[in-house]
Amino acid sequence: MPPPRQAESPRIAHGSRSGGSRVAFFGGSFDPPHWGHLTVARAARDAFALDRVLFAPVGVQPLKPAGASASFADRLAMTRLAIAGEPCFEVSALDAPREGSAAPNYTIDTLEGLRSTLAAGSTLFCLLGADSFLALRHWRRAAEIPFIAPLIVASRPGQPLDRLQDALPPGLTLVPAPPDEEIAAGDEVRSFHLVNPCGDHTPFYVLPGLHVEISASEIRREIRAQRQTAPGSAAIAGDLVPAPIRDYIAEHNLYRL
């Protein structure tokens, strides 16, 4: 019987390195983008010495049949405003709606396409917020995703490890990373491996305790409530979103009742 195959372990390191670029795909509705998204992306960028973080608003979310509240064009525009001036952050239309089709966008397809475009020696990660990770087991071909792009998960403060295992797709097991695996980013990153029934290993990383408790759905509810109690208020969404996003929402009258 051949030895178990093991995905190459992306090293976490600061400073110079050889080879291709280090890219994290960060998908989601971004409806609207908020400080929580930026906090997660900044933490991953700094801990993993990423060259690019691709913010990719999803065109048609398979797990949200009702669709996003704002149009794809508005969400793309808001995301571009949210990351303006942030080193290494880029907006991507990889998950744009397919022309003439209402077919959903699947992360597995997007990651496979993205990986095929990267230069040799590049490392691709999939960055997930806590809410997205907790829904992972319901995604299409979910157990294959970590083997295409190792996961970086921003967990909630105090989230126990058994919740991580419970959220994994069936067949995947969470195990400690080998002790000799290089970790140079400090204690803010916890490193594990995921193992599938064939014995394949792939790295799995957790950014714990970022203290991000912002929900896009709560932001939309707050905006709608503010429109009722204080129409035209300049304080729409309070401090939950960057000022350019607040202004865009007000100017385009988004999330109205």
N, C-alpha and C positions, 0 to 999 in steps of 0.2 A: 504494500500500500504506500503510495507516495506521501511525503510529509505534507502537512497542511500548508496551503498557500497563504502568504501574508502580504497585504497591501503595504506599499512603501510608507513608512512612518514619516509624515511631514515634521521636520524639526522646528521647534519653536525657538527662535533665536533673534537677538537684536544685532544690528551691525551688518557688515558685509557678508555676502554669500555668493556662491557661484550658481550657474544654471539659470533657468527661466524665472518668470515672475511668480509671485504669490498672490492669488486672486481669491476673493470670497464673494460668492453669489448670495445676495440678500434679497429674497423675494418677499412679496406680501401685497396686501391690498393698498396700503398707504392711503387710507381713506378717513382722515388725512394723515400725512406724516407728522410725527410729533417728537418731543424731546426724548421719549423712551427709545425710539428708533435710533436717534443719533447717539445716545449713551451706549447702546449695545454695539453699534458699529465702531465707535471710537475705542471702546475697550478691546474689541477684537483686533482692530488695526494696530493698536499699540502692543498688545500681548503677542501677536503673531507676526509682527513686522510685515504687514501686508503691503503690497505695492498698489493694489486696487481693491476697492469694495464696490461692487456693482449693485446699486439699488434698482430693483426691477419690479415696478408695479405690475400686478397680474391683470391680464385682460379679462378673463372669465374664470373665476374661482370655482373649482369643482365642488367644494364643500359649502358654497354659499349660493344656492339656486336663485335667490332673489337678486343676486348681483350686488355690485358696490353702489353706494349712495351717490357718489360723484362719478362723472364720466372718466374714462381712461385718460383722455386728453387733459382734464383738470388734475387728475392725480399725478400724471407725469409732470405737469407744470409745477405743481406744489412740491413734488419731490426734488425737482431741479432747484427750486428756491431754497428748500430746506438744507441742501448740502453745499450751497454756494460758498466758496472760500475754504471748504474743508479739504485738506491735503488727502489725496488718494481716493476720494469719493467720486463716483461717477454715476450718472443715471443711465439705465439701459432699457431699451425697448424689446429685449429678448422675449418677454412674455406679453407682447402686445396682442390684442385680439387678431385672430386670423381674418384676413380680408374676405368678406362674403360668407363668413361662417360664424356660428354661435357656439362652436365646439370649445370645450374647456381647455385651459392651459394646464399641462401636467409638468410638475417640477422635474420628473425623471427625464422627459423628452428635452426640456430646456438645458439641463445639466449635460446630457450626452452631446447635444449640439455645441454647447459652449466649450466643453473639454476638447472637442475635435478641432477647435480653432486656435487653441493655445499653443505657444511654441514648445518645442521639446524641452523637458526639464522643468516645466512649470508645475505648480501645485495649485489645485483647485479645492477650495473648501465650500461647504454650504453652511451659511450662518442662519441660525434660527433663534427667534425669541421664545420665551417660555410657552406662550400660548400656542404658537405654531408647532413646537416640539410635542406638546401634549396631545396634538391631533395627528401626529405623524403616522401612527399605525393605520389610519384611515386613508392615507394617500395611495395613489396608484403605484404598484411595484415598490412599495415603501421599503422593503427589506433590501432592495438593491441600491437605494440612493446613497447610503454611507460608503459603499464600495466604489462609487463613481466620484464622490466628493466627500471626504471626511467631514463629519458634523462638528460645528462649534455651537454649543447651546448656551444661551444666557439663561441661567436658572433663576428662580425667584429666591429671595433671602430665606435661608433655613429650609430649602426644599430637600427632603431626605432622598438618599440614593435609591431607595426602593421605588419611589415615584418615577425615577428615571427608567428603571427596568420595566415598570408597569406600562410606560408609554411607548416602549419599543415595539416595532412590528413583530408579529409571531415568528419564532425561530431564531431571533437574535438574542444573544446573551451578553451582558455587560460584565467585563472582567478587569482586574487591575492591569495597568500598563506594565510592561517589563521594567524592572528597576534600573536597567542601564539605558532606557530610552531618554534621550537628551531633552531636558526641560530647562530652558534658560530665561523664562519669562517671569519667574517668581511664583509666589504662593497663590496668586490670583487665578491660576489655571489648574484645574484638576484633569489629569490624563488617564484615560481608560482605553480598552480595546473593545470592539464589538466582534463577536464570533458568530458565524452562521452555521447551519447544520453540516455544511461541507468541510468545516474547519478553517475556512478563510477568516483572516483577521483584518481589521481596519481600525485606525485610530479614532478616538472619540474624545472630544474635549468639552469641558464645562467651565464657563465663566460664572462663578457663584457670587451670590449676594450683591448684585448691582443696585439693589434698592430702587428698581424701576417699577412703579405701580401706576402706569398710565395706560388707559384703554381707549382705542379709537372710537369704539361704540359709546363709551361714556362721554367723550369729547363731543360727539355728534348730538347726544341727548342734551348736554349742557348748552350747546349752541342753539338748539331748537327752543330750549327753555328761556334762554336769554332773548331770543327774538320775540317771544311772547311778552316778557316782562319789561324789556328795554330795547325796543326796536331801534336799529341803527347804532347800537352801542359800539364804541370803539374798543371796548374791553372783551369782545367776543372771544370765547375759549380761554380767557384769562392767561395764565402763564404756562399752559399745557402744550402750546405749539410756538415755534419761533414767530417773531413779529411779521416777517414777510408772508407766512402762511395765514396768520390771522387776517392780514390785510387782503390777501387773495380771496379768502372765504367771504369776507364782507363785500368786496368789490363785485364778486361773481354771484353773490347771494346763494351760496351753497348750503346744503343741509337745512333748507327751509321745510316747514311743515307741509 
